[in-house]
Structures are given as C-alpha cells and as structure tokens.
Amino acid sequence: MNTQEKLNASVMGTYGRFPVVLEQGSNCTSKDENGKEYLDFGSGIGTSSLGYCNEAWADAVCNQVRTIQHTSNLYYTAVQAEFAEMLCSATGYKKVFFGNSGAEANECAIKLARKYSFDKYGKGRHTIITLVNSFHGRTMGTLSATGQDVFHNYFFPFPEGFDYVKANDIDDLKNHLDGTVCAVMMEYVQGEGGVNALEQSFVDAVYELCSERDILVIADEVQTGAGRTGTLLAGEQFGHQADITTMAKGIAGGLPIGACLANEKCADVLGKGTHGSTFGGNPVCCAGGIAVLKTITAEGFLQSVKEKAEYLRTKIAEIPGVAGVSGLGMMIGISLKDKTSLDVANAALEKGLLVLTAKDKVRLLPPLVISYEEIDKGIEILKSVL
C-alpha cells in the first residue's frame, strides 16, 4: 500500500484530505514524497506561523527535547514560567492557563466565565452568547458554542447554556442580554465561518453593554492571534482588551498548545482542582512558543506583516475572477465570481500552491515570514487558476 492507502486503512476518515503526501519543508515551501514543491499559503491552517522548520524555532525545540520533554503540571519548569511571563507581558494579561489546542483554550474560557459568575451571583447566570456563523472547536462544549447549525447534529444531547445572536446586529444582542448571561464570546474575524471581520460599532457595543452588566467578554483569537492580523492580538485593532482571550494555532509555530489568558478580574477564578491538562504547558511546546513570540514581537516584524498583507490583498483584488477580499491582515478570504472554492484549491494544488477554503471562499493564511517574491509567485498561480 502507498502512504494514502495505508493511512486511510488505519486512521478514521474525519478529514477531507487533499491527495498529496507532504514529506519535508523549509521556510514557506514544502515537498511531497515525489519531490514536487508547493508554496504554502495555508501554513497548516495558520499554525506554522514562521513557516517550515524555522532555524531559531527548530534549535529551541530540539534543545528542549534533549533537556527535558515532559514533567506534568505537578512540578515547575523554567521554560513554562518564561513563556507564561512573556505571553502575559506581551498581551497585557495577568495570568494564563495552558492546554493543547484552541478548543481546549475555549473550554477553559467557558468554565472560567461560568465560575466567575457563579462565585459572584450564584446559580442560574450561566448562559454564554456566541455569534451566528462562529466556530469555537469540536469538543462537545465548543460545538455547542459554535453558532452554525451544520455542527449541531449527530452527537445529541449537546450541553446547554449557549445562545446565539447575529454578528453585527446590536439590537439582536440587546434582546438576548437577559439575567442568565455570564459572557459573550466572539471572534473578531470569523475564520471557518467565511473570513468575515466584525464591524467596529458592533464590537464597541459588545464591550459597552457587557461592562454595564458585569458580563465577561471572551475573545476567541485562536486564529486571529499571534500576529496573524498584523498585531499580536486582533483586539488591538478594535481598541479593546477582552476579559478573557484564547490563543492557539500559530503561537507555538506548529506544536500543540492552547492558551487561555485572563485579566486581573478573572485571573484567580480557577483554583486548584477546578481545571487541568496533563500535557498543557509542555516544555517542548513552550520552547517553541518562546521562539515564536521572540520573533513576532521583535521590532518591525508586525509592521512588516501589515505591509505584506496589504500588498497581497491589493494584488488579489486585481485578479479577474475575484469578486471580493475579506478578513484582516494575513487572514484573507477570497470571494469568487464563477468558480467554487474547492475547485480553485484543487487546481492550485496541481500547480504547486497550497490554499484553504472557508465555505464558498478561498482562504489564505500564509506564514508571517513570507517574502514579497513568494507572494508574487503565489499570485501568478492564482491568476492562472482563476
């Protein structure tokens, strides 16, 4: 059996995989088992933020692997302490909980918000409002939080305590903010939902209305965080800091880590025994996180991300066949005039370009270190496809 047959025979069929076996990578380019090269405009769904096998990242990870790979959170490690301190300092948060994924980070945020409200107001104030078209993960809790009906099937009964409002509809939000609500959870850019950014007026309203009622704001920055939009957190561009922010994907450059960041008000809500994770804050993942954070917070780096994103967006908008460009920064959605997103992704793959889809849009999440030369190369392939 070849690799694809072997994997399909042994791994549950939960993914719609493209028919290519990726074997190695360097910077923004990967190679398949036959040596064919692919320029990557997807970066592992926004996870390989520094591209493939970035030298500083690889050195940090390999050094940690040879030092100590795991201890559990029954003990302290210097590398976890350093990463936590760096991340809290860079984002302006008081404390962080480490898990293994974005879904785990969001689960932590849900528990934190409900306990905050329970401690202060007692039972009955547990509803978390999320937005229609949102995506927060695939665990039972985060599936319930996800505001897309397509995900609310098969796995009944779903956990209760979630309500949904239309994105950018302030009146709908007001109508749902009753006495049972403890938090509003939102993505500044709905990634899986079609790469759609929220409107500033709606974001302002969320913070104002929640502040008046002591309702927590949870920002799901699993995809928008770690410099993806041109600032460390997308919330910076909207002028707000959520009570709780979740991160994952690009924060460790390709290693599994999730982070739930809490402000002063929420920092000490979860005490001993109220939450945990065997692998959370793993030393190897934290070493990767430190390398990523040092890179993206270096002087001028995020400004370069903004500039390259604007260049890329402008070039895409000029391509015949493109109906519109959405998103923020290096988180790009491409609306198409006369082709399907999956057809475009498959055609691009044939020509050596890896892209993603989000509903009816082509989605791009290039490595943050991508060069202008590589952008131009990718644009030419997109032109030929569209």
C-alpha positions as CSV (number, residue, x, y, z in Angstrom):
1,M,0.0,0.0,0.0
2,N,1.1,3.6,-0.6
3,T,1.0,6.2,2.1
4,Q,-2.5,7.4,1.3
5,E,-3.9,3.9,1.2
6,K,-2.1,2.9,4.5
7,L,-3.4,6.0,6.3
8,N,-7.0,5.6,5.1
9,A,-6.9,1.9,6.2
10,S,-5.8,2.8,9.7
11,V,-7.0,6.3,10.5
12,M,-10.6,7.4,11.0
13,G,-11.9,9.2,8.0
14,T,-12.7,12.5,9.7
15,Y,-10.9,14.7,7.3
16,G,-11.3,15.7,3.7
17,R,-7.7,15.4,2.7
18,F,-6.1,16.7,-0.5
19,P,-4.3,13.8,-2.4
20,V,-0.8,14.8,-1.6
21,V,1.8,13.3,0.9
22,L,3.9,16.2,2.3
23,E,7.3,14.9,3.4
24,Q,9.5,17.9,4.2
25,G,9.5,21.7,4.3
26,S,11.7,24.8,4.6
27,N,10.5,28.3,5.1
28,C,7.4,28.8,3.0
29,T,7.8,25.8,0.8
30,S,7.1,22.1,1.3
31,K,7.9,19.0,-0.8
32,D,5.8,15.9,-1.3
33,E,7.2,12.3,-1.4
34,N,8.0,12.6,-5.1
35,G,10.0,15.8,-4.7
36,K,7.4,18.2,-6.1
37,E,7.5,21.6,-4.4
38,Y,4.5,23.5,-3.0
39,L,4.4,27.2,-2.0
40,D,2.3,27.2,1.2
41,F,-0.4,29.9,1.6
42,G,-2.2,27.9,4.3
43,S,0.6,27.3,6.9
44,G,-1.1,24.3,8.4
45,I,-4.4,26.3,8.9
46,G,-2.4,29.2,10.3
47,T,-0.3,27.1,12.7
48,S,3.2,27.2,11.1
49,S,3.4,30.9,11.6
50,L,7.2,31.1,11.0
51,G,7.0,28.6,8.1
52,Y,8.5,25.2,8.0
53,C,11.5,24.4,10.3
54,N,12.4,28.0,11.1
55,E,16.0,27.8,12.3
56,A,15.6,29.6,15.6
57,W,12.4,27.7,16.4
58,A,13.9,24.3,15.4
59,D,17.0,25.0,17.6
60,A,14.9,25.9,20.6
61,V,12.7,22.9,20.2
62,C,15.5,20.4,19.7
63,N,17.4,21.8,22.6
64,Q,14.4,21.4,24.9
65,V,13.7,17.8,23.6
66,R,17.3,16.9,24.7
67,T,16.9,18.7,28.1
68,I,13.5,17.5,29.5
69,Q,10.5,16.7,27.3
70,H,7.7,16.4,30.0
71,T,7.1,16.7,33.7
72,S,3.3,17.1,34.1
73,N,2.0,20.1,35.9
74,L,2.7,18.6,39.3
75,Y,6.1,20.3,39.0
76,Y,7.5,23.6,37.8
77,T,9.6,24.1,34.7
78,A,11.6,27.2,33.9
79,V,10.6,27.1,30.2
80,Q,6.8,27.2,31.1
81,A,7.4,30.0,33.5
82,E,9.4,32.0,30.9
83,F,6.8,31.5,28.2
84,A,3.9,32.4,30.5
85,E,5.7,35.6,31.7
86,M,6.5,36.6,28.1
87,L,3.0,35.9,26.8
88,C,1.2,37.8,29.6
89,S,3.6,40.7,29.3
90,A,3.2,40.9,25.5
91,T,-0.6,40.7,25.6
92,G,-1.2,42.7,28.8
93,Y,-3.0,39.9,30.7
94,K,-2.5,38.9,34.3
95,K,-2.4,35.1,34.1
96,V,-2.6,32.2,31.6
97,F,-3.8,28.6,31.5
98,F,-2.1,26.3,29.0
99,G,-3.9,23.5,27.2
100,N,-3.2,21.7,23.9
101,S,-5.5,23.3,21.3
102,G,-7.8,26.1,20.6
103,A,-10.8,24.0,21.6
104,E,-9.2,23.4,25.0
105,A,-8.4,27.0,25.4
106,N,-12.1,27.8,24.7
107,E,-13.3,25.1,27.1
108,C,-11.2,26.8,29.8
109,A,-12.7,30.2,28.9
110,I,-16.2,28.8,29.2
111,K,-15.5,27.2,32.6
112,L,-13.8,30.4,33.8
113,A,-16.7,32.6,32.8
114,R,-19.3,30.4,34.4
115,K,-17.3,30.1,37.7
116,Y,-16.7,33.8,37.8
117,S,-20.5,34.4,37.6
118,F,-21.3,31.6,40.0
119,D,-18.9,32.8,42.6
120,K,-20.3,36.3,42.4
121,Y,-24.0,35.8,41.6
122,G,-24.8,32.1,42.3
123,K,-26.6,29.6,40.1
124,G,-28.7,30.5,37.1
125,R,-26.3,33.1,35.5
126,H,-24.5,30.7,33.1
127,T,-25.6,31.5,29.5
128,I,-22.8,32.3,27.1
129,I,-23.8,34.2,24.0
130,T,-21.9,33.5,20.8
131,L,-22.4,34.7,17.2
132,V,-24.2,33.1,14.4
133,N,-21.6,31.7,11.9
134,S,-19.0,31.4,14.6
135,F,-16.6,28.4,15.2
136,H,-15.1,27.6,18.6
137,G,-14.0,24.0,18.4
138,R,-15.1,20.4,18.1
139,T,-15.4,19.2,21.7
140,M,-18.9,18.8,23.0
141,G,-18.8,22.2,24.8
142,T,-17.2,24.2,22.0
143,L,-19.5,22.5,19.4
144,S,-22.4,23.9,21.4
145,A,-20.8,27.3,21.5
146,T,-20.3,27.2,17.7
147,G,-23.1,29.2,16.0
148,Q,-23.5,27.1,12.9
149,D,-26.4,24.6,12.6
150,V,-24.4,22.3,10.5
151,F,-22.3,21.3,13.5
152,H,-25.3,20.7,15.8
153,N,-26.1,17.2,14.6
154,Y,-25.4,13.6,15.4
155,F,-23.9,14.0,18.9
156,F,-27.1,14.6,21.0
157,P,-27.6,15.7,23.6
158,F,-25.5,18.8,23.4
159,P,-24.5,20.8,26.5
160,E,-27.0,23.6,27.3
161,G,-26.3,27.1,28.2
162,F,-25.5,28.8,24.9
163,D,-27.4,31.3,22.9
164,Y,-26.7,32.9,19.5
165,V,-27.0,36.4,18.1
166,K,-26.4,37.7,14.6
167,A,-23.0,39.2,14.0
168,N,-23.1,43.0,13.7
169,D,-26.7,43.2,14.9
170,I,-26.7,45.3,18.0
171,D,-30.4,45.1,18.5
172,D,-30.3,41.3,18.4
173,L,-27.5,41.4,21.0
174,K,-29.5,43.6,23.3
175,N,-32.6,41.4,23.0
176,H,-30.6,38.4,24.3
177,L,-28.7,40.0,27.2
178,D,-31.0,38.8,29.9
179,G,-30.3,38.0,33.5
180,T,-29.0,34.5,32.7
181,V,-26.0,35.7,30.6
182,C,-22.5,35.5,32.1
183,A,-20.4,36.1,29.0
184,V,-20.3,37.0,25.3
185,M,-17.8,35.0,23.2
186,M,-16.7,36.2,19.7
187,E,-14.1,36.0,17.0
188,Y,-13.0,39.4,15.7
189,V,-12.8,37.7,12.3
190,Q,-14.9,34.6,11.8
191,G,-12.4,32.3,10.1
192,E,-14.2,29.0,9.5
193,G,-17.4,31.0,9.0
194,G,-16.1,32.7,5.9
195,V,-13.3,35.0,6.9
196,N,-15.6,37.9,7.9
197,A,-14.4,40.7,10.2
198,L,-16.8,42.2,12.7
199,E,-17.8,45.8,12.4
200,Q,-16.2,48.3,14.8
201,S,-19.6,49.6,16.0
202,F,-20.8,46.1,17.0
203,V,-17.5,45.3,18.8
204,D,-17.9,48.6,20.7
205,A,-21.5,47.8,21.6
206,V,-20.5,44.3,22.9
207,Y,-17.9,45.9,25.3
208,E,-20.2,48.7,26.4
209,L,-23.2,46.6,27.1
210,C,-21.2,43.8,28.8
211,S,-19.4,46.3,31.0
212,E,-22.7,47.8,32.2
213,R,-23.9,44.3,33.3
214,D,-20.7,42.7,34.6
215,I,-20.9,40.3,31.7
216,L,-17.5,39.0,30.7
217,V,-16.2,39.3,27.1
218,I,-14.3,36.3,25.7
219,A,-12.3,36.9,22.6
220,D,-11.6,33.8,20.6
221,E,-8.2,34.6,19.0
222,V,-7.3,31.1,18.2
223,Q,-6.9,32.0,14.5
224,T,-6.5,35.8,14.7
225,G,-3.9,35.9,17.4
226,A,-0.1,35.5,17.3
227,G,0.4,38.3,14.8
228,R,-1.9,36.9,12.1
229,T,-3.8,40.2,11.6
230,G,-0.7,42.4,11.9
231,T,-0.9,43.0,15.6
232,L,-0.2,40.5,18.3
233,L,-3.9,40.3,19.1
234,A,-6.6,41.4,16.7
235,G,-8.4,43.1,19.6
236,E,-5.7,45.8,19.5
237,Q,-7.0,46.9,16.1
238,F,-10.5,47.2,17.5
239,G,-9.3,49.2,20.6
240,H,-10.4,46.6,23.2
241,Q,-9.0,44.0,25.5
242,A,-11.4,41.2,26.4
243,D,-11.6,39.9,29.9
244,I,-10.5,36.5,28.6
245,T,-8.7,35.8,25.3
246,T,-7.9,32.4,23.9
247,M,-5.0,31.6,21.6
248,A,-3.6,28.6,19.9
249,K,-2.6,27.7,16.3
250,G,0.4,30.0,15.4
251,I,1.6,30.7,18.9
252,A,4.0,27.8,19.0
253,G,4.9,27.5,15.3
254,G,3.4,24.1,14.7
255,L,3.4,22.5,18.1
256,P,0.1,21.7,20.0
257,I,-0.6,24.4,22.6
258,G,-3.6,26.5,23.6
259,A,-3.6,29.5,25.9
260,C,-6.5,31.0,27.9
261,L,-5.5,34.5,29.1
262,A,-7.3,36.2,31.9
263,N,-7.3,39.8,33.1
264,E,-7.0,41.0,36.7
265,K,-10.7,40.4,37.3
266,C,-10.6,36.8,36.2
267,A,-7.0,35.8,37.0
268,D,-7.7,33.9,40.2
269,V,-11.2,32.4,39.4
270,L,-9.9,28.9,38.7
271,G,-8.2,27.4,41.7
272,K,-6.6,24.1,42.5
273,G,-8.6,21.2,41.1
274,T,-11.1,23.3,39.1
275,H,-9.3,22.7,35.8
276,G,-6.2,20.9,34.4
277,S,-4.3,19.4,31.5
278,T,-1.8,16.6,31.5
279,F,0.1,18.0,28.5
280,G,-0.7,21.6,29.0
281,G,2.3,23.9,29.1
282,N,4.5,21.0,27.9
283,P,8.2,22.1,27.9
284,V,8.8,21.4,24.2
285,C,5.7,23.3,23.2
286,C,6.7,26.2,25.4
287,A,10.1,26.3,23.9
288,G,8.5,26.6,20.5
289,G,6.2,29.3,21.8
290,I,9.1,31.4,23.2
291,A,10.9,31.2,19.8
292,V,7.7,32.4,18.0
293,L,7.0,35.1,20.5
294,K,10.5,36.5,20.3
295,T,10.3,36.6,16.6
296,I,6.9,38.2,16.2
297,T,7.5,40.8,18.9
298,A,10.8,41.9,17.5
299,E,11.0,45.5,16.4
300,G,9.4,46.0,12.9
301,F,8.1,42.4,12.5
302,L,4.4,43.0,12.9
303,Q,4.6,46.2,10.8
304,S,6.1,44.1,8.0
305,V,3.2,41.7,8.3
306,K,0.8,44.6,7.9
307,E,2.6,45.8,4.8
308,K,2.9,42.4,3.2
309,A,-0.8,41.8,3.9
310,E,-1.8,45.0,2.3
311,Y,0.3,44.2,-0.8
312,L,-1.1,40.7,-1.0
313,R,-4.7,41.9,-0.7
314,T,-4.2,44.5,-3.4
315,K,-2.8,42.0,-5.8
316,I,-5.6,39.5,-5.1
317,A,-8.3,42.2,-5.7
318,E,-6.8,42.8,-9.2
319,I,-7.2,39.2,-10.3
320,P,-10.0,38.6,-12.8
321,G,-12.4,36.1,-11.2
322,V,-12.1,37.7,-7.8
323,A,-15.4,39.2,-6.5
324,G,-14.1,40.5,-3.2
325,V,-11.5,40.2,-0.5
326,S,-12.4,39.9,3.2
327,G,-10.7,39.3,6.5
328,L,-8.0,41.2,8.3
329,G,-4.2,41.3,7.8
330,M,-2.8,37.9,6.7
331,M,-6.2,36.3,7.3
332,I,-7.7,36.5,3.8
333,G,-11.0,35.4,2.3
334,I,-11.4,35.5,-1.5
335,S,-15.0,35.6,-2.9
336,L,-15.1,34.1,-6.4
337,K,-17.2,35.1,-9.4
338,D,-17.6,31.9,-11.3
339,K,-15.7,29.0,-9.6
340,T,-16.1,27.0,-6.4
341,S,-13.6,27.4,-3.7
342,L,-12.8,23.7,-3.6
343,D,-12.2,23.6,-7.4
344,V,-9.8,26.5,-7.0
345,A,-7.9,24.8,-4.1
346,N,-7.5,21.6,-6.1
347,A,-6.4,23.5,-9.3
348,A,-3.9,25.5,-7.2
349,L,-2.6,22.3,-5.7
350,E,-1.9,20.9,-9.1
351,K,0.2,24.0,-9.9
352,G,2.2,23.9,-6.6
353,L,0.2,26.2,-4.4
354,L,-1.5,25.2,-1.1
355,V,-4.6,27.2,-0.2
356,L,-7.5,26.6,2.1
357,T,-11.3,27.1,1.9
358,A,-13.9,28.6,4.1
359,K,-17.4,27.9,3.0
360,D,-17.6,29.4,-0.6
361,K,-14.4,31.4,-0.2
362,V,-10.8,30.6,-0.8
363,R,-8.9,31.2,2.4
364,L,-5.3,32.3,2.7
365,L,-3.2,32.1,5.9
366,P,0.4,32.5,4.7
367,P,3.3,32.1,7.0
368,L,4.0,35.5,8.6
369,V,7.6,35.3,7.3
370,I,6.6,35.1,3.6
371,S,8.6,37.2,1.2
372,Y,7.3,39.5,-1.5
373,E,8.9,37.2,-4.1
374,E,6.9,34.3,-2.7
375,I,3.7,36.4,-2.7
376,D,4.2,37.3,-6.3
377,K,4.8,33.7,-7.2
378,G,1.6,32.7,-5.4
379,I,-0.4,35.5,-7.1
380,E,0.7,34.3,-10.5
381,I,-0.5,30.8,-9.8
382,L,-3.9,32.1,-8.5
383,K,-4.2,34.2,-11.7
384,S,-3.6,31.1,-13.9
385,V,-6.2,29.2,-11.9
386,L,-8.8,32.0,-11.8
